[in-house]
Amino acid sequence: MFQRTVLQDIITRISEPRKFIQVLVGPRQVGKTTLIKQFLKKTDITHYFVTADDLYAADNTWIRREWSNARLQLQQTGSKEIL
C-alpha cells in the first residue's frame, strides 16, 4: 500500500499534548481516509472512525450521534483519550 508522506507529520502531531480537536480536511479523493487508516494501524490510542461521505442531513443530528458514540466508547474502554 502506498504510504502517504504526511503520515509521519500526523504521528508527530497526535503525540503532542492536545487542547483542541484535531481535524483533517481536504478535497474529495486526495487520500484523507487512506492516511487516517494507515495512522490507526500504527497507534494504540483508542479510536472511533466514521465518515460523512454519504451524509445528506441538513441538521446536526449526525454529528451529535457520532459524538455521543465516541464518548460512550471512551467510557467503555476506560481510556484517557479517543481519536
Buried (B, 14 or more C-beta within 10 A) or exposed (E): EEEBEBBEEBEEEBEEEEEEEEEEEEEEEEEBEBBBEBBEEEEEBBBBEEEEEEEEEEEEEEEEEBEEEBEEBBEEEEBEEBB
